[in-house]
């Protein structure tokens, strides 16, 4: 897309007008208007501006009138019968008058327009009243056009207030209003284009097109898209109508940058050489006008021409591929290159390919014309296409590119010479990194091109190797060795020479080894012996330097090892073809030194392996497993690494077979804590995953743990007890989940006992909280990880579980006579009265489950609210309140008691906005919204409005989506009263937004109504009313495609409202072209319904919609406009 010349010096209104002119009448009209605005606002350094501005108005007005007069209807008495005109035309034709003379004669026969009558015709067609403001303003311009020739020897001729009031203001008013009205009538211009393209006299049609049709993108594209056949080509070429638009014209989707380009592309494949020559001539004449975005279409045209015709443009195309081409599609260039190569135009193909694949430094890395990773994708495909036809020339091209890549990345430096290209990640045949790295892609491509060339023609081996070695880079030497190793018989003398080169043997071990395996057996015996002798001499070349590094003193054993290992390393990769004696020697060396290395390993440096693996725990009997684990209790401290490994394997085994080990859980009471904790955690995970296990033995184990004398606040206890206890509580909680399944009858009495014991065993010394800040940010999640918090949460879960359970008489007799909460009340009271950190933990848990507790024991909650939330502004209050806000849903009946806390929280919105991504503020909004929806308190009496005034647009959008989610619930879950309040919430927000001086702040929030249209629980009439109101207020729905689709389904209920919404919607900024593309069927349904409804105002609205859609390139609905026009106003 090419940006328009900067017009930031114009005001908003003038910029909008200029943009509308460009869209509807073309860049020429827009340029004239921009120049006029600059002339009148003093942006141009001129002194005598008044005559120039008056001339500009006069010329603009004349052009505007000429563009629109053809569509204006004459009064009936002023018209000449069309049949008469046709007869005159036919008669003059029989007299051999040419078309131009006939047109002049017909024009003379028609009534001639005066300046004022033509204005009246245009205004009448556009729907303006004859005595209206626009008509008076336009007529006033005619009366003062003489000012264009104003002269004075004594007065300044600059723009003054008088000029502005008499000329500038009326002129700008006329332009703005005419352009606005033209959008609603645009289908007439589009239909005129279709009339011209349907004419049999192509030359006359082109002449009329040039005279009548402005250069607006919708009109130009519609015209050239409808042209069919090459008969149009000479006439368009003669009128110079095939050139691209001006260099500063804008190309916007769906209109491309070159309207005529599509037509040229269609006729390029013509079998007629004259037609193709006409296309080539059109391209040649337009070369200077090809902006970067036009070039891609020109290249597509060239790619469809025969290669011998396209090759004339190779230098031009290569020049086009500058850095501006980085933002254009390049597939057309690739196609052109391939076509030229296939047709034997080698030089042209390589010239363009070199520019297409160019490399340059970009921000410290390699830059290409391609988008990210596309270069790596394209290079191998293009190389495979070029290699069979371009020979070694294409290899040279890619070698050159590889060298450039090495220079840019610093792998290779010419002076002083530095060459790191030898080093690659993996083998040189490994293409693992080629799709992700330009250098790797080029390395792979050079290799592949060489392979293709040699496979196609073995005689090319020598020139291929010469091309690689002449590059003077280590990577190319490796590639050359690789290629020679694939087919050494293609260059036997070179294969022998390289094989005898010890330098290559040491430097390029992998590629040399391949060559040796392929060619060493074919060497003469004398040369084989010479090579082996050279190998045995390698240690002597480095002997002195090695000894110097070792300080000059080495043992005979070390010296022997050096010699043997040096020879081994030199031949190891090609030992399979060595003489038997040397191969046996090398293999013995390897075996000997591997054993020596193993004997040097120091015990303890490697991770210890567990004596039992997970499979051992699983495969052996449970009794054997229990005995083994319990027997580890007396292990010593230095056995800890082994114990850790055993515990990890045990954890895996429990995860794999939880039901098996649940049966023997009670037997592990005396086992080390590091084995009991994984067992409890594994069983808890199994229950949460709905795996059926026995609860009996685990409960016995848990009871034993909680009853043991090892207390978490004792100084010399097993430090693992607290972890076992917390794992125990977590397992019991998993038993209380709704979907938990026990393989045997549930022992409620034991469950109750465990719950009460866990409360009794709460340590007086609280668990250490590693990060106090973490507790402040989320007190509930932190508290539940402590023993105290876990025990209180278990007690609450027990109350909820046993209260919801429909117990049998037998179960009741085994439980307690007291109500469930009465059983744990004293312990809970004790903990929330605690002023220590444990008290904060307890309050955090109670705060989280406050609504649940209120449901079962409202009296206790009301009585203890002050105790739960503690003193104002303290850590105790914050612990309970943050847990309530972050993790609980609000309870309507508790609002009055907590109102002051809500109000304080709202006052801190700015403080919490950046904490944890604003999650706490988001939860506060949800609380306040639900209190309003489900309660009876008026909106004005809640702090919700104050909160919304502080909330971000994104947060308010979230709340509106929450309203939509609740509206989708059935009546049982979201009653009628709540639904009414939800709708009132939306209406209130729309009312506030409509009155706001910052409407953009509400765009996202109100846009959510685009999701509501799929909600069957919301009345259609209400949605239509609200959509209409919000669009009228300037707001638009998100998911506009969803709204259009919905309108098509409900338009039969109210076609008037549906068409109103569609009209405003298609012009709203929220509607992208994707909506117009994907909802064509829905739009046609609405328009068809509107045109068939019989109401004149609705029909006129439908025609306006069709016109506006046409300005956006959507011409599929013009047939509806034609049908409506054929009916005539009386038929309607």
Rosetta blueprint (number, residue, H / E / L):
1 X L
2 X L
3 X L
4 X L
5 X L
6 X L
7 X L
8 X L
9 X L
10 X L
11 X L
12 X H
13 X H
14 X H
15 X H
16 X H
17 X H
18 X H
19 X H
20 X H
21 X H
22 X H
23 X H
24 X H
25 X L
26 X E
27 X H
28 X H
29 X H
30 X H
31 X H
32 X H
33 X H
34 X H
35 X H
36 X H
37 X H
38 X H
39 X H
40 X H
41 X L
42 X L
43 X L
44 X L
45 X L
46 X L
47 X L
48 X L
49 X L
50 X H
51 X H
52 X H
53 X H
54 X H
55 X H
56 X H
57 X H
58 X H
59 X H
60 X H
61 X H
62 X H
63 X H
64 X H
65 X H
66 X H
67 X H
68 X H
69 X H
70 X L
71 X L
72 X L
73 X L
74 X L
75 X L
76 X H
77 X H
78 X H
79 X L
80 X L
81 X L
82 X H
83 X H
84 X H
85 X H
86 X H
87 X H
88 X H
89 X H
90 X H
91 X H
92 X H
93 X H
94 X H
95 X L
96 X L
97 X L
98 X L
99 X H
100 X H
101 X H
102 X H
103 X H
104 X H
105 X H
106 X H
107 X H
108 X H
109 X H
110 X L
111 X L
112 X L
113 X L
114 X L
115 X H
116 X H
117 X H
118 X H
119 X H
120 X H
121 X H
122 X H
123 X H
124 X H
125 X H
126 X H
127 X L
128 X L
129 X L
130 X L
131 X L
132 X L
133 X H
134 X H
135 X H
136 X H
137 X H
138 X H
139 X H
140 X H
141 X H
142 X H
143 X H
144 X L
145 X H
146 X H
147 X H
148 X H
149 X H
150 X L
151 X L
152 X L
153 X L
154 X L
155 X L
156 X L
157 X L
158 X L
159 X L
160 X L
161 X H
162 X H
163 X H
164 X H
165 X H
166 X H
167 X H
168 X H
169 X H
170 X H
171 X H
172 X H
173 X H
174 X H
175 X H
176 X H
177 X H
178 X H
179 X H
180 X H
181 X H
182 X H
183 X H
184 X H
185 X L
186 X H
187 X H
188 X H
189 X H
190 X H
191 X H
192 X H
193 X H
194 X H
195 X H
196 X H
197 X H
198 X L
199 X L
200 X L
201 X L
202 X H
203 X H
204 X H
205 X H
206 X H
207 X H
208 X H
209 X H
210 X H
211 X H
212 X H
213 X L
214 X L
215 X E
216 X L
217 X H
218 X H
219 X H
220 X H
221 X H
222 X H
223 X H
224 X H
225 X H
226 X H
227 X L
228 X L
229 X L
230 X H
231 X H
232 X H
233 X H
234 X H
235 X H
236 X H
237 X H
238 X H
239 X L
240 X L
241 X L
242 X L
243 X L
244 X L
245 X L
246 X L
247 X L
248 X L
249 X L
250 X L
251 X L
252 X L
253 X L
254 X L
255 X L
256 X L
257 X L
258 X L
259 X H
260 X H
261 X H
262 X H
263 X H
264 X H
265 X H
266 X H
267 X H
268 X L
269 X L
270 X L
271 X L
272 X L
273 X H
274 X H
275 X H
276 X H
277 X H
278 X H
279 X H
280 X H
281 X H
282 X H
283 X H
284 X H
285 X H
286 X H
287 X H
288 X H
289 X H
290 X L
291 X L
292 X H
293 X H
294 X H
295 X H
296 X H
297 X H
298 X H
299 X H
300 X H
301 X H
302 X H
303 X H
304 X H
305 X L
306 X L
307 X H
308 X H
309 X H
310 X H
311 X H
312 X H
313 X H
314 X H
315 X H
316 X H
317 X H
318 X H
319 X H
320 X H
321 X L
322 X L
323 X H
324 X H
325 X H
326 X H
327 X H
328 X L
329 X L
330 X L
331 X H
332 X H
333 X H
334 X H
335 X H
336 X H
337 X H
338 X H
339 X H
340 X H
341 X H
342 X H
343 X L
344 X L
345 X L
346 X H
347 X H
348 X H
349 X H
350 X H
351 X H
352 X H
353 X H
354 X H
355 X H
356 X H
357 X L
358 X L
359 X L
360 X E
361 X E
362 X E
363 X L
364 X L
365 X E
366 X E
367 X E
368 X L
369 X L
370 X L
371 X L
372 X L
373 X L
374 X H
375 X H
376 X H
377 X H
378 X H
379 X H
380 X H
381 X H
382 X H
383 X H
384 X H
385 X H
386 X H
387 X H
388 X H
389 X H
390 X H
391 X L
392 X H
393 X H
394 X H
395 X H
396 X H
397 X H
398 X H
399 X H
400 X H
401 X H
402 X H
403 X H
404 X H
405 X H
406 X H
407 X H
408 X H
409 X H
410 X L
411 X L
412 X E
413 X E
414 X L
415 X L
416 X L
417 X L
418 X E
419 X E
420 X L
421 X L
422 X L
423 X L
424 X L
425 X L
426 X L
427 X L
428 X L
429 X L
430 X L
431 X L
432 X L
433 X L
434 X H
435 X H
436 X H
437 X L
438 X H
439 X H
440 X H
441 X H
442 X H
443 X H
444 X H
445 X H
446 X H
447 X H
448 X H
449 X H
450 X H
451 X H
452 X H
453 X H
454 X H
455 X H
456 X H
457 X L
458 X H
459 X H
460 X H
461 X H
462 X H
463 X H
464 X H
465 X H
466 X H
467 X H
468 X H
469 X H
470 X L
471 X L
472 X L
473 X L
474 X H
475 X H
476 X H
477 X H
478 X H
479 X H
480 X H
481 X H
482 X H
483 X H
484 X H
485 X H
486 X H
487 X L
488 X H
489 X H
490 X H
491 X H
492 X H
493 X H
494 X H
495 X H
496 X H
497 X H
498 X H
499 X H
500 X L
501 X L
502 X H
503 X H
504 X H
505 X H
506 X H
507 X H
508 X L
509 X H
510 X H
511 X H
512 X H
513 X H
514 X H
515 X H
516 X H
517 X H
518 X H
519 X H
520 X H
521 X H
522 X H
523 X L
524 X L
525 X H
526 X H
527 X H
528 X H
529 X H
530 X H
531 X H
532 X H
533 X H
534 X H
535 X H
536 X H
537 X L
538 X H
539 X H
540 X H
541 X H
542 X H
543 X H
544 X H
545 X H
546 X H
547 X H
548 X H
549 X H
550 X L
551 X L
552 X L
553 X L
554 X L
555 X L
556 X H
557 X H
558 X H
559 X H
560 X H
561 X H
562 X H
563 X H
564 X H
565 X H
566 X H
567 X H
568 X H
569 X H
570 X H
571 X H
572 X H
573 X H
574 X H
575 X H
576 X H
577 X H
578 X L
579 X L
580 X H
581 X H
582 X H
583 X H
584 X H
585 X H
586 X H
587 X H
588 X H
589 X H
590 X H
591 X H
592 X H
593 X H
594 X H
595 X H
596 X H
597 X H
598 X H
599 X H
600 X L
601 X L
602 X L
603 X L
604 X L
605 X L
606 X L
607 X L
608 X L
609 X L
610 X L
611 X L
612 X L
613 X L
614 X H
615 X H
616 X H
617 X H
618 X H
619 X H
620 X L
621 X L
622 X H
623 X H
624 X H
625 X H
626 X H
627 X H
628 X H
629 X H
630 X H
631 X H
632 X H
633 X H
634 X H
635 X L
636 X L
637 X H
638 X H
639 X H
640 X H
641 X H
642 X H
643 X H
644 X H
645 X H
646 X H
647 X H
648 X H
649 X H
650 X H
651 X H
652 X H
653 X H
654 X H
655 X H
656 X H
657 X L
658 X H
659 X H
660 X H
661 X H
662 X H
663 X L
664 X L
665 X H
666 X H
667 X H
668 X H
669 X L
670 X L
671 X L
672 X L
673 X H
674 X H
675 X H
676 X H
677 X H
678 X H
679 X H
680 X H
681 X H
682 X H
683 X H
684 X H
685 X H
686 X H
687 X H
688 X H
689 X L
690 X L
691 X L
692 X L
693 X E
694 X L
695 X L
696 X H
697 X H
698 X H
699 X H
700 X H
701 X H
702 X H
703 X H
704 X H
705 X H
706 X H
707 X H
708 X L
709 X L
710 X L
711 X L
712 X L
713 X L
714 X L
715 X L
716 X L
717 X L
718 X L
719 X L
720 X L
721 X H
722 X H
723 X H
724 X H
725 X H
726 X H
727 X H
728 X H
729 X H
730 X H
731 X H
732 X H
733 X H
734 X H
735 X H
736 X L
737 X L
738 X L
739 X L
740 X L
741 X L
742 X E
743 X L
744 X L
745 X L
746 X L
747 X L
748 X H
749 X H
750 X H
751 X H
752 X H
753 X H
754 X H
755 X H
756 X H
757 X H
758 X H
759 X H
760 X H
761 X L
762 X L
763 X L
764 X L
765 X L
766 X L
767 X L
768 X L
769 X L
770 X L
771 X L
772 X H
773 X H
774 X H
775 X H
776 X H
777 X H
778 X L
779 X H
780 X H
781 X H
782 X H
783 X H
784 X L
785 X L
786 X L
787 X H
788 X H
789 X H
790 X H
791 X H
792 X H
793 X H
794 X H
795 X H
796 X H
797 X H
798 X H
799 X H
800 X H
801 X H
802 X H
803 X H
804 X H
805 X L
806 X L
807 X L
808 X L
809 X H
810 X H
811 X H
812 X H
813 X H
814 X H
815 X L
816 X L
817 X L
818 X L
819 X L
820 X H
821 X H
822 X H
823 X H
824 X H
825 X H
826 X H
827 X H
828 X H
829 X H
830 X H
831 X H
832 X H
833 X L
834 X L
835 X L
836 X L
837 X H
838 X H
839 X H
840 X H
841 X H
842 X H
843 X H
844 X H
845 X H
846 X H
847 X H
848 X H
849 X L
850 X H
851 X H
852 X H
853 X H
854 X H
855 X H
856 X H
857 X L
858 X H
859 X H
860 X H
861 X H
862 X H
863 X H
864 X H
865 X H
866 X H
867 X H
868 X H
869 X H
870 X L
871 X L
872 X L
873 X L
874 X L
875 X H
876 X H
877 X H
878 X H
879 X H
880 X H
881 X H
882 X H
883 X H
884 X H
885 X H
886 X H
887 X H
888 X L
889 X L
890 X L
891 X L
892 X H
893 X H
894 X H
895 X H
896 X H
897 X H
898 X H
899 X H
900 X H
901 X H
902 X H
903 X H
904 X H
905 X H
906 X H
907 X H
908 X L
909 X H
910 X H
911 X H
912 X H
913 X L
914 X L
915 X H
916 X H
917 X H
918 X H
919 X H
920 X H
921 X H
922 X H
923 X H
924 X H
925 X H
926 X H
927 X H
928 X H
929 X H
930 X H
931 X H
932 X H
933 X H
934 X H
935 X L
936 X L
937 X L
938 X L
939 X H
940 X H
941 X H
942 X L
943 X L
944 X H
945 X H
946 X H
947 X H
948 X H
949 X H
950 X H
951 X L
952 X L
953 X H
954 X H
955 X H
956 X H
957 X H
958 X H
959 X H
960 X H
961 X H
962 X H
963 X H
964 X H
965 X H
966 X H
967 X H
968 X L
969 X L
970 X L
971 X L
972 X L
973 X L
974 X L
975 X L
976 X H
977 X H
978 X H
979 X H
980 X H
981 X H
982 X H
983 X H
984 X H
985 X H
986 X H
987 X H
988 X H
989 X H
990 X H
991 X H
992 X H
993 X H
994 X H
995 X H
996 X L
997 X L
998 X L
999 X H
1000 X H
1001 X H
1002 X H
1003 X H
1004 X H
1005 X H
1006 X H
1007 X H
1008 X L
1009 X H
1010 X H
1011 X H
1012 X H
1013 X L
1014 X L
1015 X L
1016 X L
1017 X L
1018 X L
1019 X L
1020 X H
1021 X H
1022 X H
1023 X H
1024 X H
1025 X H
1026 X H
1027 X H
1028 X H
1029 X H
1030 X H
1031 X H
1032 X H
1033 X L
1034 X L
1035 X L
1036 X L
1037 X L
1038 X L
1039 X L
1040 X H
1041 X H
1042 X H
1043 X H
1044 X H
1045 X H
1046 X H
1047 X H
1048 X H
1049 X H
1050 X H
1051 X L
1052 X L
1053 X L
1054 X L
1055 X H
1056 X H
1057 X H
1058 X H
1059 X H
1060 X H
1061 X H
1062 X H
1063 X H
1064 X H
1065 X H
1066 X H
1067 X L
1068 X L
1069 X L
1070 X L
1071 X L
1072 X L
1073 X H
1074 X H
1075 X H
1076 X H
1077 X H
1078 X H
1079 X L
1080 X H
1081 X H
1082 X H
1083 X H
1084 X H
1085 X H
1086 X H
1087 X H
1088 X H
1089 X H
1090 X H
1091 X H
1092 X L
1093 X L
1094 X L
1095 X L
1096 X H
1097 X H
1098 X H
1099 X H
1100 X H
1101 X H
1102 X H
1103 X H
1104 X H
1105 X H
1106 X H
1107 X H
1108 X H
1109 X H
1110 X H
1111 X H
1112 X L
1113 X L
1114 X L
1115 X L
1116 X L
1117 X L
1118 X H
1119 X H
1120 X H
1121 X H
1122 X H
1123 X H
1124 X H
1125 X H
1126 X H
1127 X H
1128 X H
1129 X H
1130 X H
1131 X H
1132 X L
